[in-house]
Amino acid sequence: MNKHSYTALATILGLTGIVLGDMNSAYAEPVAAASVALEEVVVSARRKEENLQKVPVSVVAFTEKDLRKNLISNLQDVGAQSANVMIMPSSNAGASAASIYIRGIGQFDEIVTTDPGVGVYIDGVYFARTTGALLNIGDFQRVEVLRGPQGTLFGKNTIGGAVNITTKKPGHELGGYIDASYGRFDRIDVKGAFNMPIIADTLSARVSASSVNADGFARQANGVDTGNKDTQGIRGQLRWTPSANVDVVLSADKSRIDERLEPRSTSYIDPTAPIAAAFNFLGSMFPEFFEGAPDFGPQYFSPSPYSNYATGENTNKLDAWGTSLHVTWQLNEDITLTSITSYRSQESRSALDGDATPAIFIQFNEDIDQNQFSHEAQVKGVSFDGKLDWVTGVIYFHEDADMVTDSFQVPDLRFFIGDTSRHDIQGIKNNSIGLFAEGTYHMTDQFSATLGLRYTYEKKKWTHDLRQQYFGASLIPPGTETESWNPVTPKVGLQYRPTEDVMTYVSLSRGFRSGGFNGRANTAGVQSFDPEFVWTYEAGFKSQWFDNTLRLNGAAFYNDYRDLQILVVTATPEGGFEIFTRNAAKAKTQGFELEMLAAPVEGLELSGSVGYLDAKIKKSESPAIPAGNRLQMSPKWSVNLGAQYTVPIESFGNASFRVDWAHKSKIYYNAENSDAIADDFSSLNARISFLSEKGWELAGFVTNLTNAHNAVGGFDAPAFGFGIQQWGRPREYGVSVRVEF
């Protein structure tokens, strides 16, 4: 156990003492079991807070209470419990880097020269890089997943959708909470928040912090444990409300990650593949030139998903911080002005042994240094006697990112076939400005129409110096390339509310993902690629039934998806491989989501969702990715079921019992649809908790109860003769204590 573990364990023991001491007291009234009527869920999917049931967008929302009872510890868990949503760790950039797909649209490569397809926002601030985006759940008020393009209100790189996170803000009362957990693999999580009024009803502060620590659950041949957790974060907020019309929130946060990547194992080894065969032949003839094992074969096949024969480095580090100023000024009863100014910076480093064997086939390390500045000003209000709700605004965004990559492709063969390993230095400067407006006109109490439009101008400058790793020859001469784009993303929608509890809608919207540059180029030369676009046709409904004891929401969609940015990996005649991005395909995808939440009797809550996704390439210019292939990270079916029963305990409080099951059908982790690294995903979680009237809670939990081996990523290199699968966490169990004060 490290020093963080001892500190956290002492905290848990102290909290447990408080709980056990409190249990000796008797209380006059038990805590009431869950009310039969469902609670209202508030979201900000349209850049304003409103009831989920009135929003004509396909949204799945998790409140603070949902996050805790559903055992959601990070955004990956959010994806597991959301239909047609995939959130997994990146295969290359570490466990903190998010690979997010919604309805089959997202981004797989974390390189700085390409952008995400799903935007991540925290308190209205856009996170430009996928590194650091696989956030641990901290002091969050809610997490919303918005499906479908959000190009009008949220802007660029939301072609698949957006993840919209709202943190808890300072209040005017003294209080807070501490939440601590201990579990398998010596896992100790501690998080908490403290809210403090400074000037009554005018100035208040809130500080929240979290620490996640766990030993690794897998091991490499060199004795290094993998899959460990070591993450800390802190956020401070200052809220000033000088009048009823002005609200100012200044926030700052810092986070640190120092851990290793998820376990990897070989899914196959083929010593007859071209590069493997050459490696083995030359290794037997000239063993003195080979640093690693001079042979490559079945003897290095991983004995289990949680062990391999890797001997190279395994690193995942991130240091990030940011600050933002959020000002809301209600000019009058009809018009509100909002200003969001933010600066963020991060440094990350990842390194891995890509082939998971002693032979040095593929290894690399990657360092990214990125900062961004953004300012958004928006005005929203109502006009024409309340018939028109509208919002308009402008946003400026600047990003400066540098990346250094050292990659090693069969370096032992460099004296025979040339140096195919690389040392790449590249940077990206990104400037964009967006102008947007959206309004909803209520023609009658039942009919309304929405019209939105955004214009974006974006200019990118790429600097590059790509060289051989050992011989130093220039693969692409140092230089600078510049490209710009100016897409327009409209939205049109109609809503009809036949009753107060039922709303239906249809919409047509356009989204785009920014263009970029071929940052992994070598023999392919300097290339840029254009933005990709989607037109989405959607029809949906939101409904409540039986005195608000049943909530049923659904949506069906059709995507016309063009100019897909495809990451293609091909072997070169020299024995290396080429990775490049190009606008190589188009797809037409369709599907639906159906979500249910019910409270049929007092104390019982049932939830469920099902998503269907038909996502296939319709036309391709790449022979490696033919028409008919499924889009990567797009399982055909995703199903989630949950049940919770709460019973009162006399003179104490109540007890709750909950189970959640999530399943994703077959997932392809690359555009080539390699079956060798494809897999489905299933997880069963359970939790029992005891909640006291005094504000403390004691719970026991199990995640992945069936101990399923769930692949969460993969890499296939048939020319090299191996495939790699990346694995999620096995069964874990533990106890948690939460005290509110």
N, C-alpha and C positions, 0 to 999 in steps of 0.2 A: 504494500500500500504506500502511495506517495503522500506528501505532506497535505495535499488537498484532500485526500481520502480521510486522513485522521481528523482534520478539521471538520469535514462534513459529517463524519460518523459521530463526532462529539455533539454536533448540532442535533442530529437525529435522536440520540440518546436523551439529550436535554428536553427535546420536544415530547418524546415518548413519556418522560417523567411527568410533564405537565398534563398530558392526556390521561395517564393512569391515575394521577392525583385527582383530576377533575371527575373521573368516573365514580369516585366515592361519594360525590354529592348527589342529591336527589332533586329533580326539577318538577315543578307543579304541573306543567303542561308539556306534552310531547310535541315534537316538531311535526307539523302536518305533512302527510304524504303528498306527493306531487298532485297539483290541481289537475282536474280532468281537462279543462280548457288549455289549448296550446298557447305558449307564450308568443308574443309578437317578435319577429326578427327584423331588425333594422339594418339596412345595408347602404353603401354609398356607391353603388354601381353606376349611377348617373351623375357622379360628382356632387351629390347632395344626399343627406340622410333621409330615407323613406322606407316604408314598409316593404319587405321583400315581395309580398303578394301583389303589390301595385307596380312592380318593375317589369317592363316588357323585355327582359333579357334572361337568358338561361344562366342562373346563378346557383351555386351551392355555397352556403354560408355556415361557418362554425363560430359560435359564440365562445366567450371565455369558459362558460360552463361545459359546452360541448367538447372543447379541446381537452379538458381535464378528464371528463368521464369516458371519453372515447379513446383515452390513452394515446393522444396525438402529441408526440414530442418534437417533431420537426415537419417540414413541408413534404417530405417523402410520405409520411403517414397521411397527410391531407390528400395526396394523390391516390393512395391506396383506397381511401374511403369515398372517392368521388367518381361518378360514372363518366366514362370517356375522357379521363384525365390521367396522365402518366407523369410522375415526378420521381426521377431517379438520380443517383449520383453520377457524375460524368465518368466515363471510362478512363479518362486520362488525367483530369485536373484535380482529382481528389474528392473526398467525401463531402466537402463543403461546396463543391460546384454542382449546380443544378442543371439537369437535362429535363426540361419541361415540355410536354406535348399536350395539347388539347385538341380533341377531334382529329388526331393524326398530324397536327401542324406544330412544329417547334424547331429546336436547334440541337444538333448532336455535338458539334465541334466547339470547344471553348476558346479557340484562337481569337486574338483581338481584331483580326481583319474581317471577321464575320459577326453578325449580331444575333441576339435571341429572337425567336418567333413568338414567345410569350413574355409579356412585360411583367416585372415584379415591382410593386409600388409599396412603400411604407409611409403612411401619413402623407400621401400625395407625391412623394419623391420617388423618381424612377431610378432603379438600379440597372446600370448599363451593361454590366458584365455578369456572366453566369457564375464565375468564381465568387464564392461567398454568398451566393443566393439561396443555397439549401439551408435555410435558417433554422436554428433551434427555436422552439416556441418559448418566448419570454413573457413579458408583461403585456400580452396582447388582449385587446378588447374583442376583436373578431378577425377572422380570415375569410375572405371571399374569393371564390374562383369564378371568373366571368368567362363563359364559353362563347366562342365565335369572335370575329374581328371587332376590336374596340377602337378603330382608327379615328373616329370622329372626336370622342371625348378624351381618350387616353393617348392617341397619337401613334407614332412609329413603333414598329416591332411589337405590335399587339395583333398580328395577323391571325394567330391562333386563339388569342384571348389574353386575359390578364389575371394576375394574382394580386389582390388588393388587400393590404394589411393595415389595420388601425390599432395603434397602441393605446393603452389607458392613459388618460390625461390627469394632471393634478386637479384635486378637488379642494374644497374649503373645509374639510374635516380632518382631524388628526387620526391616523390609522395606517394599516398596512397588513401584510401577511408574510409568513415564511412557509415554504413548501419544500420538504426534504424527502428523498427516496433512497433506499438501499436495496440492491438486487444482485442477481447472478453476475459473475465475472467482476465481483467487487465494484459493481456500479453504484456510484454515489452522485446523485443529482441534488443540488440545492439552488433554489431560487426564491426571490422575495422582492417586496417593494415596500417603501415607506413614503407616506403622503403627509406633508406638513404645511399647515397654513402659516404664512409669515405676517401678512396684514389682513385682518379679517375681511372676507368677501372681496378682496382686491388682489392679493398676491399670495401665491402658493407654489410649493415645489413637490416634485415626486422623483424619487431615486429607485431604480430597479436594477437587480443584478442576478446573474445566473452562473452556475458552474456545473459542468457535466464531465464526469470522470469514470472510466471503466477500463479494465484490463482487456487485452486482445483475446479473441476467441479462436484464432487460427495462427498457424506458424509456417514460416519459410524454412528452407533447409539450412540457412545460415543462423537459425535460432531466433530470428526476429519475429515477434508477435505482431499480427496484423488485426485490423478491425477494432483497435482500441479507441477510446474517446478521451479527449482532453481539450475542453472548450470553456472559455470564460467570456462573459460580456457584461457591460454596465451601461445604463442609460440614465441621464439626468434631464429633467424638464422643469422649466420655470414658466408659470402661467400668470399673466397680468391682465386683469379685467378692470380698467379704470372707470368704465361705465357699462351700462347694460347693453350698449351698442358696439363695444370694442372688446375683442378677445385676442390676446397675443400669447403665443406659445413659442418659447425658445428651447430647443432640445439639442443634446449632444450625446453621442454614443461611441463606444469603443468595444471591439471584440478581438479575441485571439484564439487561434486554433493551432495546436502542435500535436499531431497524431499521425497515424499511418493509414494507408488505403484499405478498402474492403478486401477480403480474401479473394484470391484468384486461383483457378485451377485449369489445367489443360482439358479441353473437351475431346481432343484427339491429337495424335502425333503421327505424322506420315513421313518417314525417312526417305521415301522415294520421290517426294516433291522436288522440283528442280533445284532450289537453293539448298534444301537439306541434303540432297544427294551430293551436290558439289562440295558442301561443307564437310561431309563425312569422308568423301574420297580424298580431298586435299588434306584433311586432318590426319588421316592414316598415313599419308605420304610425307607430310612435313609437320609433325606434331610440335616442333620447336617454335612454330609461328603462331600457335594457338594459345591464347591466354586462358580461356575457359576450358570446358570439357571438349576434347577433339572429336567427340561423337555425339550423335543426336538420334535418339530412338525411343522405343516404348519403355525403356528402363526409367525414363523421366516423366512418365505419365503420372499425374497427381493421384495419390492414393485415396484422397477424399476431397470434397469441396472446400474443406478447411485446412488443407495442407498442400504444399507444393515444393518443388526442388529449386526455387529461385534463390539466387545468391546476390543479386544486385540490390541497389538502394530502394527504399520504400519510404516516401516522405509526403506529408500533406500539411503545409503550414500556411497560415493566413493571419495578417495583422490589418485591421480595418478600423477606420473611424469616420465620423461624419457629424455635421451640424446642420440645423435647419431653423428657419424663422418662419412661423406660420401666423399671419395676421388676418383676422376677419373683422370687417367693419360694416355694420348694418347702416347704410346711408339713410334709409327710411323704412317704413313698414313693407315696402315692395322690392327694394333693391339692396343687394349685399355685395361688397367688394372683398375678394380674397387674394392674398399675396403669399406665395410659397417660394422662399429662397433657400437654396441648399448647396453645400459643398461636401464632397465625399472623396476619400482616398483609401487605397488599399495596396498592400504588397502581398504576393502569394508565391509559394514555391511548391512544386509537386515533382516527384521522381518515382519511377517504378521500373521493375524488371518485367518488360512486356511479354516475354516468352515463358516465364515461370519455370525455367530450367537452368542448369549450370552453364549451358552453352550460351554465348553472347550473340543472340540473334537480333533482338530488339530491346533496347533500353533507352530511356531518355529522362531528362529533367527540364523543367520549364519554370522560368521566373517571369512574373507579370507585375508591373508597377503601373497603377492606374489612378487617375483622379478625374473628377467631373464637377462641373458647376452648372446649376440650372436656376432659372427664375421664371415663375409662372404668375401671371396676373389674370384673374377671371372675375367677371361680373355676372351675377345671376339674379333673377327676379321674376315677377309676375306682372302682366299687363292686361289691358282690355277687361277690366273688372274680374280678374282672376282666370280668364279664359286661356291665357297664354303663359306657360312656364318656359323660361328660356335661360340659357347660359352662353356666354361668349368669352373669349379670352385669347391670350398670346403666351407662348412659352419660348424661351431661349435656352439652348442646351449646348454645352461645350465639354468635350472629353479629350483627354490626352493620355494615351496608353502606350507603354513600351513592353516588349517581350523578348526574352533571350531564351532560345531553345538549343539544347545540346542533345542530339539524337545519334544513336549508334545502331547501324544496321550491318550485321555480320562483319564487324571490324576486323576479325581474324582473316578475312578474305581480301583485305585491301591490297596486299602485295600481289595478288593473283588476278583480281578483276577490277581493281581500282577502288578508290575511297568513296563509298556510298553513304558514309555517315556525314552528319551536318552540324554546322554551328551557324545558327540564324540569329541575326539582330534585326528587329523591325519595330516600327512604331506607327501609331495611327493618331491623327488629329481629326476630330469630328466636330463640326459646327452645324447646328440646325436651328431653324426657327419655324414655329407652327402657329397658324391662325385658325381658330375654330369657332363654330357657333352651332347650337342645337336648340330647337324649340319644340314644344308639344302644345298643340292648340286643341282645346276641348270644345268641339262643335256642339255637343249636347252632354248631358250627364252620363251618357253611355258611350258615345263615340268620341275618339280623339285621334289626332294625326301627328306624327313626329317627322321632322325634317332636320338633318344635320349635315355639316360640311366642314372639312378641314383641308387647308393647304399647307404643305410642308416643303421647305427648301432645305436640302442637306448637302453639305460639301465635305468630302473626306480627302485627306492627304496621307499617303502611305510612304514611309521611308523604309528602305530595305538594304540589307547586306547579308547575302546568303552564300556561305562558303562550305567547302569540304572540311570535315572535322580534323583529319590528320594531315593531309597534304596542303591544306590551306587554299587550294585553287578556288576561284570565284565561280559559283554556279550561276548566279545572277549578279551582274555588276552593281555596286552600290548606286542608288538613285532614289528619285522621288516621283511618285505617280499621284495624280489628282483626278477625282471624278466628282460629279454632282448630279443630283436628281431632284425633281420637284413634283411628287405625286399629289393627287387629289383623292381624298377618301370620303365619299358621301354616305349618308344613311337615310332611308325612308321607311316609315313604319305606320301601321294602323292598329289601333286598339279598340276593342269592343267589350264592354262590361254589361252583360245581360242582367246580372244581379250584383248586389253589394259584395258577395263572396266569390264571384267568378269573374275572371278577366281573361280574354283571349287576345292574341296579337299575331300579326305577320310583319316581317321586316326584310329589307334588302340592304345589305351593307358591304362596304369594300374595305379591305385591309391590305397593308403592305409590310414587307420586311426589307430593311435597307440593303442596298447593294454593298459590294465590298471588293476585296482583292484576294488573289490566290496566294495566301501567306505560306502555304506549304509547297510552293512550286520549286522545281529544280530544272529538269529537262523540258518541262512544259513552258518555261519562260514566264515573263511578266504578263499576267492577265488580270483583268477586272471582271466582275460579274454584276449583272443588273439586279434591281429589286425583284422580289417575287410578289405576286398579287393573288388575292382571292376575292371572288364575289360570293357572298353567302346569302342564301334564301332560307328563311326560318319562319316556322309557325309554331306557336306555343300557347300554353294556358297556365294560369295560376288559379287555384280553387281551394276553398275551405267548406267543410260539410259537417252536418250534425252538430250544430252549435259550437263550431270551431274545435271539434275533437278529432277531425281528420283533415289533413292538408295533403293535397295531391297536385303536383306540378309536373309539367312535361313540355318537351319541345322536339320538333323534327326539323332537320336541316339538310340542305344540299349545297355543296361547295364546288365552285368552278375555280380550280386552283392551278395557276399558270406560272411559268418561268421558275419552276422549283430549283432551289439551290441544292444540288446533289453533291455529296462528298464521295468521290470515287477513288478507290485504291487499286492500282494496277502494278504488276511487276515490270521491271525494265530489263532489256537484254543484258545489261551489265551485272545483274544480280541484285540490284536494289529494288526499291519500289517508289512509285509516284503517287502522291496524294494531292488531289486538286478539287476545287469547287467550281461548278459551272451551272448555268441555267440549262439543265439537260432534260427536263421532263415537264409534263403537265398531268394533272390528276383531276378526277371528278369523284368526290366523296359524298357519302350520304349516311344518315343514321338518325338515332333519336336517344333521348334521355327521359326517364320517368322516375319521379321521386315521391316518396310517401313518408308522412310522419303522422302517427295516430296515438291517441290516449283513450282507448276504448272504455276503460274503467279506471277508477281512482287508483293511483299508484303504478299503473302499467303504462309504459311507453314503448311503441314499436316503430321502427324506422326501416326503410329499404330504398334501394335505387337500382335501376338496371339501365345500362347503356349498350346500344348496338352501333357498330361503326363499320361501314363498308368503305375501306380506304385503299384504293389501288391505283398504280400508275397506269394511265391510259395511253400516253405517248412518251417515248424516251429516245434520246439521241445517244445514249450510252449502252453499248452491247452488254456491259456487266450488269445493267439494271434494266431488264426488258419490261415491256408493257405487260401488265398482269401482276407484277410484284406488289405486295402490300407496302404501304408506307411504314417505315420503321416506327417503333413505339406506338403502334395503333392496334391493340387487340380487338378482335371482333366483338367480344362480349366483356362487359365489366358489371359485376353484381356485388351489392353490399346489403347485408341484413344486420339489424341490431335489435336488442330487446333489453329493457331495464324494468325491474320491479322494485318499488320502494314501499317499505312497511314501517309504520310508527312503532317505537319501543317506549313503553310507558316509563315515565320519570327519567328519560335519557335523551331521546332524539329520534332518529330513524336509521334504518339500514337499507342499502341499495345493492342490488345484484344485477350485473350487466354483462352481456356477451355481444361481440361484434365479429362478423365474418365478412371478409373481402376476397374477391376472386377476379382475376384477369385471365382471359383465355390466351392462347399462344401469342407470344410477343417476339417479333423480329427486332434484333438490336442493330441491324445494319440495313442499308438500302438494297444490298444484294440478296437479302432474305436467306441467309445461311442457316440451315436447320441445325448445324452443329452448335450454334450458340443461342438458339431460340428456346424459349421455355414459357410455361404459364406461371401464374403467381397466385398463391392462396395464403391467407393468414386468419387465424382465429384467436381473438383476444378475450380475456375475461377479467372482471374487476368486482370486488366486494368492498363496500365502504360503510363506515359508521360515522354519522354526522351528529354532533352534539349541538344543543341550543346555545352553548357558550361560544361557538364559532370555530371549533376545531374538528378535524376530520382524520380518521385513521382508516387506511385502505390497504388491501392486498391485491396484487395484480399478476397476470400472466400474459405475455405477448407471444405470438406464434406458438400457441398451445400444442399443436400437432407436430411441432419441430420440423416443419416443411423446409426443404432446401429450395429457396427462391432465388433464381438468377435475377440480378438487377442491372446487368450490362454484359457486354462481351465484345470481343475483337477476333475476327477471322482472317487468317493469312494463309490461304491454301498454297500459294507459291512457295512460302517458307516451310510449310508442312505442319502447321499447328493452328489450333483455335483456343481461345481463352474465354472462360466465363467468370463473371464477377458475382459474388454471392452476398445476399442480405443476411441479417442477423438470425441466429437460431433461437430456440425457446429461451425466454428470459422470464424471471419471476422476482418478486420483491414486495416490499412494504413501503408505504409512504405516510407521512404525517403532515398535515396542513393546519396552521394556526393563524387565525385572523384576529387582529386587535385594533 
